[in-house]
């Protein structure tokens, strides 16, 4: 089940608030008191399963890689590499070749 996008109370009223979530703390806040017809507030019931929490949508654990030595330490069954943005073009090509050899998935080819 997809989680709702929780928006801040009165985000539509004041542009300066933005729509990033902040807990409603007002004394008479209808949202804080879970009154009818008010948008949902985040609660523990919306959590994702413990086994999939923090994983990349592909199901792999996301690991940042910046050189060939770090790539060699990855487990191809459970981990996928993400090449650091600080890596240049030549080294990136080398990392991609080595990943193909080792059968490691690269998330940002």
Secondary structure, DSSP 8 states (H G I E B T S, - for coil): --------TTTTT-GGG-SS------TT-TTTTT-TTS-----GGG---TTTTT--TTSSEEEEE-SHHHHHT--TTTEEEEE-TTS-HHHHHHHHHHHHHHT--BTT-
